[in-house]
Amino acid sequence: MRATIRRAVIPAAGLGSRLLPLTKATPKEMLPVGDRPVIEHTVRELIDSGITDITVVVSGDKSPIQEHFRPNPALVAQLRADGKSGYADAVEEVGELSRRGHLTYLYQHGPYGNGTPVLNAARNFGDEPFLVLWPDDVFVAEVPRARQLVAAYEKTNAPVLALMPMAPEDSRRYGVPVVKEDLGDGALRITGLVEKPKPEDAPSHFAAIGGYVLTPGVVDELREQCRRFQEDPSGELYLTDALNAYAARRAVYGQVIEGRWYDTGNPGAYLIAQFAHALAHPEYGPALLRLAREHSDTA
């Protein structure tokens, strides 16, 4: 019987070093995109996709994340007493996300690498498949990215990676899948990932963009990677290595996601995400568009 996906992991323990000094005192996950922090976009995407148990893996300096989602009845009551019902509703609704998504927090422990938070969280998942989404992505789509990934898993009963088409010159920025077969409707059978290849060495014109459905078999590969690290602590624990090891023996799929992806992990990408989100806002968009046109006319 195929398991229903109800769990997700958000790895949120990183330093945000590419955004320093902006992230010196503020976790990168709490930087705003529009009128909400970037991690809230991810949480909402998961909840809108039917996920009912979200584990956020954090480090010791990420308490603002917990504070943001924690219900605050005293603040809500004060706002209502002051006649600020709109603000009260907004604060109350964010706190409600914690209940709807059953948000829990886990402190990261283990070797360096993006496989560690996944392995930390998966210890509590048993034999269930689960989603992994990074907290510095914003995805705008009619059907949420997470829901598209879940639908792909339900067709394949195998690990699934989120993919998007890329320009050849961008291959140095991404993991690029080795495509074995195009199954139609954006579904691809893949046999591995090549990390940041030169354009001439890229095995396909797709980029892995940081969304996954993982199965217990991939978690087993992560455990093996961790065991090797304990024997030789010079290594790092990366999800790509576990997926490549798994794909060498069993089926792994990619799903080309319909929508627009914004990465906020570096200054340029963060500014683009901010600008795009503001342009799409019904209140702020027209004023920002006028400003952009005025700047273009005087440039």
N, C-alpha and C positions, 0 to 999 in steps of 0.2 A: 504494500500500500504506500503510495507516494505521500510524503509528509507535506503538510501545509506550511508555508513560510510565515512565521509570526514574530521572529526575532531579528534584530539588527544590531550591528556594532558600529559605533562612531569613534574612531581613534582620534583623541584630542589631547595627546600628551606632548606634542611637538613644541619646539622652542619658537618657531616662527622667525628664524634667523634672517630669512630673506626680506623681512619687513622691518627689521631693526632700523632706527630706534623706536619706531611706532609701537612695536610689541614688547618693549622693555618692561612696561608696567601693566600692559593690557594684553590678555591672551588673544592671539590672532583670531581665534574662533568667535571672539566677542566684538570684533571690528564691524561697524555697521555697513550693510548694503541696503540702501533705502532706509526704511524706518524700523529695521530689526537687525540684530546681529546675524552674522553669516551662518552660525550653527543653527539658528532657529529656522532658516530656510531648509536645512537638511532634516531637522526634526519634523517639520510640517510635511515635507515630501514623504517621509516614511509613514507618518500617521495617515496621510491622504491615500497611501497605497495599502492600507490595511494592516500595517505592522502594529502589534500591541505590546511588545516588549523591546525596549531600546536600552542598550548598555553603552554608556559613554565612558571611554577609558581615558583617564586624566592623569596628570602629574600633580605634585604638591602645590603648584602655584596657579592652579586653574579654578580656585573657588568662585570667581565671578560667574562661571558657567552655572554652577549649582544655584547661586543666588538669583540668577536671572530667571530660572525656571521654577524656583521654589515659590509656592503660593504665599501671598502676603496680605492676609485679611485685614491687618491693622492699617496698612496703607490704603487699601480699597475703601475701608470705612471712613478714613480721614478725607479722601478725595470726594466721596459721596456727601459727607457733611459739609464740605466746602462748595458743593454744587458743581463739581467737576465730574459729572457722571460718565462722559465720554472717556476720560482718562482712566476712571475707575474700571470701566468695562474692559479697556485694553489691558490693564494690569491683571485683572481677574482672568481674562481669556488666556494670557500667556501662562499663568499658573495652572490653568486647566490642562495645558499641553502635557504637563508632568504626569497627570493622572491618565489622560487618554493614551499616552505612549508608554506608560509605566516606566518612566525614566529611572534608571539606577546608575550608580557611578562606581567605577572600579579603578584603583590606582595601579598604574603600569609598573611591572617588575620583570626584569629579564634583560637579555642582550639588546644592543642597539639594532634598530631596523623596524620596518613597518609590519613585519610579521608578528612581533611581540604582542602588541595590543590585541590582535586577533586571537592569538593563542591564549592570552590571559582570559579573555571573555568566553572563549569556546569551551573552557573547562566546565562551565555551568550549563551547557546546551545539550549534553547527551548526544544522541544520534540525529539531531535536527539540522536541516540545512538552515542557512541564515544569510542575511544581506550584510555587506560592508559598504559604507559610504564615507568618504572623507568630509570633514567639517569645513573645508575651505573652498567647496564647490557650490555654485548656484546653477541649477538647471531649470530652464524655462521651457515648458512643453505642455501641450494640451493633455496628454497622458503622462503622469509623472514618470521620470526615469526609473524609479524603484519598481513601479507597477509594470513597466515594460520588461524589466529584468525578471520579475516574478513570473510573468506570462511566458517568457522564454524558458525558464526552468520547468514550468509545468508541461511544456512540450517535449523537453529533452531528458528530464530527470538527471541532470548532470550540472557540473559547475558552469557558470555563465559569466562572461566579462562584458562590461559596457564598452562599446566601440563607437568611434565617429570617423568619417572620412577626414583625411589630412592632406595638405599640400606636401609634395615630396621634400621640400626644403625644411619642413618642420620635424622631420623624423628624429633629429638629434634631441628633441625635447620629450619624447614619449617612449613607452614600451610599444613595440610594433608586433602584431601577431603574425605568426606563420600560418597562413590559411591553407587548409587541406581541401576544403570543399565549400562551395557556395550553395546553400540550401534554399535560397529565396526568402523574400520578406525580411531581409536584413539579417538572417541567421547564417552563421559561418561555423563550420567545424574547424578548429584550430589545433595545432600540435605544439604550441609553445609561444613564448614571447622573446623578442630580442630587445634589450634595453638600449635606447638612444643610439640607434645605428646611424652611420653616415647615409645620406640619401641614396647613394649608389648601392649600399648594402641592405637597404630596407626590404624585408621580405613581402610587404604588402603596402597598400596606401591607406591603411587604417591605423588609428591610434587608440590605445587603451586609456580610458579617461577616468579611472578611479571609481568604478562601481562594480560590485561583484555579488553573485550568489555562490556561496561556498558550501561544500558538502563535507561530511565526516572524513572522507578519504583525503581531502586536501588538508584538513586539520591533522591527520596522521602524518602527512608529509612535513608539516610544520613542526610537529613533535620530533621527528627524525632530524630535522635541521637543528633544532634546539639541543638535541642529544650530542650532535657533532660539535656544536659550539662549546658545550661543557667539556668536551675532550680537548678542543683546541679553541680557546677563547679569543683568538685573533679574528674570527669571522664575524659576520652580521646575519641577522635573521630577517630575510626578505620574503614577502609573499610571492614575488615572481619566481623565486627558486622553487618554492613548494608547488606552484602551479605547473612549472616546467617539468618537474619530476613526475607529477601526477599525469600530465598530458602525454608523457612518453609511453604510458601503458594503458590509459583509459581516456574516454571521450571528454573533451572540454569544448565549449562553444562560446562564440562571441555573438553579441546582438548589437547591430548598428542602431543607435538610439535616435529616435525622431525628436528634435527639439534643438534648443540653443544652450550651449554649455559655457559658463563663465568660471574661470579659475581665479581665485583671489589670493594665491600664494606668493605673488611677487608684486612690487609696486605698480608696474605698468598694467598688469592684468587686473589688479584691484581697482585702479582708476577706471578702467573700461567697464568693469562690472557695475561700479557705482553710476557711471554715466548712463549705461544702457538701462539700468533699473529706473533711474530718475526720468529718462525720456519716456518710458512706458507708463509712468504714473499719471493718472488723469488730471491731477491738480498741479503737480510740479513740472510735468513734461513740457507743456506749451511754453512756460517761462524759460526753461532751460534751452529749448530749441531756439527761441528768439535770441537768447544770449549767444548761442553758438553761431547763429547766422550773423549777428552783429560783429562778433570776433572775426568771422571769416571775411566779412566785407572790409574790415580795417586792416587785415593782415597783409 
